[in-house]
Amino acid sequence: MQFGNYVYDNSNNAKLYEQNPIWPKNYNRARITSAVITGVYVISDDLSVGGHPELKARAREFLQNPEVNAIAEIGRTFKPLEGDSGTAASNT
């Protein structure tokens, strides 16, 4: 999962996109919530001392959010619902 907007060079090295390096906040919120609901996730942004300061702040905001972390702490697995019921409503 990435909070930053990356481009890749011919050697497949990732670099932040210069014009718009950070995804919009609502993209980040949707991604982190989806990751927490579906299970284990890996953050692939550069959160080191040399990383982009706004990107690190955005990651901190979402990764340390008590409401998002409360979802993960429920400890139940995600169970998808059957939704292909033709013309009838799903029984779930």
Summary of the structure (lengths in Angstrom):
residues: 92
radius of gyration: 17.1
end to end distance: 30.0
largest distance: 54.8
contacts: 183
relative contact order: 0.16
helix: 36%
strand: 9%
